[in-house]
Amino acid sequence: MRYAAFASAATIAFLLSSCASAMVDGIPLYGRFHDVSGADVRTAVALVRASAAYPQIYAIEVVSGAEMHLHYARYEDKVSQYNRVRLVRGKWRFDERVIGPPTPFRY
């Protein structure tokens, strides 16, 4: 019985740790964060801060190696608000501000 409980606890701990996210400058990253570097994320944050009036960035969703969503509204706000940054011809560019339905992950 003890072995089964230990094995179950170890399995659950492993599964939860595999869902852990990364952080860059105190901002949590979600999604395919292994596809971008810390410098890419910092560039995206700098672009959004220079291009848009924004509140605090709560999370960054890495959609792919060429697109990031910098969320500035919490999930509890019932609407997803983010700035999209895309890689265009080798350079990161602020694309647009998006307001839509909430995203499926929690910050």
Short mmCIF file of the C-alpha atoms (twelve columns), coordinates in Angstrom:
data_MODEL
# 
_entry.id   MODEL 
# 
loop_
_atom_site.group_PDB 
_atom_site.id 
_atom_site.type_symbol 
_atom_site.label_atom_id 
_atom_site.label_alt_id 
_atom_site.label_comp_id 
_atom_site.label_asym_id 
_atom_site.label_seq_id 
_atom_site.Cartn_x 
_atom_site.Cartn_y 
_atom_site.Cartn_z 
_atom_site.pdbx_PDB_model_num 
ATOM 1   C CA . MET A 1   0.000   0.000  0.000   1 
ATOM 2   C CA . ARG A 2   2.795   2.418  0.869   1 
ATOM 3   C CA . TYR A 3   4.563   1.668  -2.396  1 
ATOM 4   C CA . ALA A 4   1.413   2.402  -4.420  1 
ATOM 5   C CA . ALA A 5   0.909   5.722  -2.612  1 
ATOM 6   C CA . PHE A 6   4.564   6.656  -3.153  1 
ATOM 7   C CA . ALA A 7   4.427   5.704  -6.834  1 
ATOM 8   C CA . SER A 8   1.238   7.722  -7.321  1 
ATOM 9   C CA . ALA A 9   2.711   10.761 -5.575  1 
ATOM 10  C CA . ALA A 10  5.912   10.533 -7.618  1 
ATOM 11  C CA . THR A 11  3.953   10.260 -10.863 1 
ATOM 12  C CA . ILE A 12  1.780   13.266 -10.012 1 
ATOM 13  C CA . ALA A 13  4.834   15.323 -9.022  1 
ATOM 14  C CA . PHE A 14  6.543   14.467 -12.308 1 
ATOM 15  C CA . LEU A 15  3.480   15.410 -14.358 1 
ATOM 16  C CA . LEU A 16  3.063   18.724 -12.551 1 
ATOM 17  C CA . SER A 17  6.727   19.619 -12.906 1 
ATOM 18  C CA . SER A 18  6.591   18.960 -16.641 1 
ATOM 19  C CA . CYS A 19  3.910   21.679 -16.915 1 
ATOM 20  C CA . ALA A 20  6.084   24.263 -15.202 1 
ATOM 21  C CA . SER A 21  6.696   27.480 -17.049 1 
ATOM 22  C CA . ALA A 22  9.766   29.607 -17.487 1 
ATOM 23  C CA . MET A 23  10.215  33.195 -16.359 1 
ATOM 24  C CA . VAL A 24  12.037  36.104 -17.996 1 
ATOM 25  C CA . ASP A 25  12.520  39.240 -15.919 1 
ATOM 26  C CA . GLY A 26  9.727   38.122 -13.589 1 
ATOM 27  C CA . ILE A 27  7.177   37.564 -16.375 1 
ATOM 28  C CA . PRO A 28  5.921   33.975 -16.769 1 
ATOM 29  C CA . LEU A 29  6.220   32.336 -20.195 1 
ATOM 30  C CA . TYR A 30  3.738   29.771 -21.493 1 
ATOM 31  C CA . GLY A 31  3.406   27.724 -24.638 1 
ATOM 32  C CA . ARG A 32  6.400   26.932 -26.830 1 
ATOM 33  C CA . PHE A 33  8.871   28.997 -24.773 1 
ATOM 34  C CA . HIS A 34  11.726  26.683 -25.779 1 
ATOM 35  C CA . ASP A 35  11.399  28.055 -29.337 1 
ATOM 36  C CA . VAL A 36  12.623  31.544 -28.350 1 
ATOM 37  C CA . SER A 37  15.586  32.883 -26.420 1 
ATOM 38  C CA . GLY A 38  15.572  35.195 -23.426 1 
ATOM 39  C CA . ALA A 39  16.897  37.939 -25.706 1 
ATOM 40  C CA . ASP A 40  13.930  37.419 -28.059 1 
ATOM 41  C CA . VAL A 41  11.494  37.809 -25.161 1 
ATOM 42  C CA . ARG A 42  13.252  40.924 -23.851 1 
ATOM 43  C CA . THR A 43  13.167  42.423 -27.369 1 
ATOM 44  C CA . ALA A 44  9.427   41.741 -27.618 1 
ATOM 45  C CA . VAL A 45  8.811   43.358 -24.225 1 
ATOM 46  C CA . ALA A 46  10.867  46.414 -25.220 1 
ATOM 47  C CA . LEU A 47  8.961   46.744 -28.516 1 
ATOM 48  C CA . VAL A 48  5.588   46.644 -26.796 1 
ATOM 49  C CA . ARG A 49  6.674   49.116 -24.127 1 
ATOM 50  C CA . ALA A 50  7.958   51.520 -26.798 1 
ATOM 51  C CA . SER A 51  5.005   51.109 -29.180 1 
ATOM 52  C CA . ALA A 52  1.915   50.926 -26.996 1 
ATOM 53  C CA . ALA A 53  0.470   52.422 -23.883 1 
ATOM 54  C CA . TYR A 54  0.193   49.299 -21.793 1 
ATOM 55  C CA . PRO A 55  -0.488  48.285 -18.240 1 
ATOM 56  C CA . GLN A 56  1.670   45.655 -16.603 1 
ATOM 57  C CA . ILE A 57  2.473   42.566 -18.681 1 
ATOM 58  C CA . TYR A 58  1.145   39.561 -16.748 1 
ATOM 59  C CA . ALA A 59  2.267   36.719 -19.012 1 
ATOM 60  C CA . ILE A 60  3.824   35.953 -22.369 1 
ATOM 61  C CA . GLU A 61  2.422   33.173 -24.518 1 
ATOM 62  C CA . VAL A 62  4.924   31.908 -27.072 1 
ATOM 63  C CA . VAL A 63  2.777   30.724 -29.976 1 
ATOM 64  C CA . SER A 64  5.752   29.748 -32.144 1 
ATOM 65  C CA . GLY A 65  9.341   30.733 -32.776 1 
ATOM 66  C CA . ALA A 66  7.957   33.630 -34.831 1 
ATOM 67  C CA . GLU A 67  5.029   34.897 -32.714 1 
ATOM 68  C CA . MET A 68  4.471   35.926 -29.093 1 
ATOM 69  C CA . HIS A 69  1.419   37.276 -27.299 1 
ATOM 70  C CA . LEU A 70  2.207   39.664 -24.424 1 
ATOM 71  C CA . HIS A 71  -0.883  39.561 -22.182 1 
ATOM 72  C CA . TYR A 72  -1.729  42.681 -20.217 1 
ATOM 73  C CA . ALA A 73  -5.100  41.624 -18.759 1 
ATOM 74  C CA . ARG A 74  -5.616  38.911 -16.176 1 
ATOM 75  C CA . TYR A 75  -7.716  35.842 -16.928 1 
ATOM 76  C CA . GLU A 76  -10.292 36.958 -14.364 1 
ATOM 77  C CA . ASP A 77  -11.069 40.015 -16.517 1 
ATOM 78  C CA . LYS A 78  -13.165 37.691 -18.736 1 
ATOM 79  C CA . VAL A 79  -11.506 38.993 -21.887 1 
ATOM 80  C CA . SER A 80  -8.093  38.345 -23.369 1 
ATOM 81  C CA . GLN A 81  -6.080  41.449 -24.127 1 
ATOM 82  C CA . TYR A 82  -2.620  41.140 -25.542 1 
ATOM 83  C CA . ASN A 83  -0.095  42.705 -27.869 1 
ATOM 84  C CA . ARG A 84  1.087   40.460 -30.680 1 
ATOM 85  C CA . VAL A 85  4.760   40.531 -31.672 1 
ATOM 86  C CA . ARG A 86  5.938   38.668 -34.790 1 
ATOM 87  C CA . LEU A 87  9.279   37.827 -36.347 1 
ATOM 88  C CA . VAL A 88  9.350   39.423 -39.812 1 
ATOM 89  C CA . ARG A 89  12.417  38.940 -42.043 1 
ATOM 90  C CA . GLY A 90  14.599  38.174 -39.028 1 
ATOM 91  C CA . LYS A 91  13.445  41.118 -36.863 1 
ATOM 92  C CA . TRP A 92  10.854  41.226 -34.111 1 
ATOM 93  C CA . ARG A 93  8.039   43.694 -34.831 1 
ATOM 94  C CA . PHE A 94  5.076   44.880 -32.792 1 
ATOM 95  C CA . ASP A 95  2.102   43.677 -34.838 1 
ATOM 96  C CA . GLU A 96  -1.160  44.687 -33.170 1 
ATOM 97  C CA . ARG A 97  -3.221  44.894 -30.010 1 
ATOM 98  C CA . VAL A 98  -5.809  42.113 -29.771 1 
ATOM 99  C CA . ILE A 99  -8.930  41.971 -27.599 1 
ATOM 100 C CA . GLY A 100 -10.921 38.752 -27.642 1 
ATOM 101 C CA . PRO A 101 -12.247 35.813 -25.656 1 
ATOM 102 C CA . PRO A 102 -10.172 34.624 -22.716 1 
ATOM 103 C CA . THR A 103 -7.284  32.280 -23.318 1 
ATOM 104 C CA . PRO A 104 -7.484  28.726 -21.946 1 
ATOM 105 C CA . PHE A 105 -4.483  28.991 -19.612 1 
ATOM 106 C CA . ARG A 106 -4.313  30.749 -16.267 1 
ATOM 107 C CA . TYR A 107 -1.614  33.209 -15.228 1 
# 
